[in-house]
Amino acid sequence: MAIIGRHTDNKGRSTGERIAAVQRSGRPATDDENTAATRLLDAMLDAAADHAVTLDTFDWVADLPGACLDAIRHQSR
């Protein structure tokens, strides 16, 4: 089971929910990968908060949840 995460978007979805919703081809992400990606996303949003940037801000320019999951899945190959 994936973790909830510490941040939410403007629709009330947690970082863990956003990671779990990422759709990629190939095998499904494991719970460990989802958890690691959620922790990475939370850490990145912690750093971004110093600049008043939120998950919703990133949604305008990039798929940050997807990028975090891709990075974790690539690392675990």
N, C-alpha and C positions, 0 to 999 in steps of 0.2 A: 504494500500500500504506500502510495506516494505521500510526502509531507504536504501540509497546507501552504506553507510559506508565510512570510511576514508582510508582504506588500499586496495591495489590491489595485485593480484598475477602476475606472469610473463606473463600471457595471457591477462592481463588487466581487469580481472573480479574483481569487488569490493567485499568487505566482504558481503554486502547485497545480491549481486547476488549469491555468494557462499552459503549463508544461504538458500536462496530461492530454490537453486538447490538440497538441501538435500532431499533424498528419504527415507521415513520411512513407515512402515506398520501402519495401523490404520487411524485415522482421519487426515486430512491435518492440518498443523500448521496454526494458525490464524495469521493475520497481526501483532497483538500485540506480539505474541510469536516470530515471525520473527524479529520484530524490537528489542525486548529485547535481542535476541540471537546475532543479529548484533552488538549491543552495547557492549555485553559481549566479543564477538570476537575482536572488536576494542580495548577494554581495555586490553585484554590479549596480543594483538600484540603491543600495546603501551609499555607494560612492557617488552616484549621480545626484542623490538628494542634496549634497553639498552645493550643487549647481542649480537647484530647484527643477531638476529634470525628473519626470515620473515615467512609469510604464506607459501611460497614455501618450506622453511626449514621444517616446520611442516608437509607439505604434504608427505615428505619422511618417516615420522614415525607414523603419526596419522591423523585421520579425525577430525581435530580441529573444523571446522564449524559444523559437525554433532554432536560432543560432546557438543558444546555450545547450540545447539538447544535441544538436549536431556536433558541437565541440566535445561534449562528454562522450557521445557514441564513438566519435573518431578516436578519442584518446583510449577507449577501452578495447580497440581492435587488437 
